[in-house]
Amino acid sequence: MARICEKILMRIDVTADRLYAWPQLVKDTHELGLFISAQK
């Protein structure tokens, strides 16, 4: 039973990390794009 709970919690953690990472990634990519276009 504990093992199953651990697995579920790990899965939630991973999902939360991804949900958090996505906006950050989009923001970084956007800033990188602005930086690159400013260099031209």
Residue pairs with C-beta under 8 A, 6 or more apart in sequence:
none
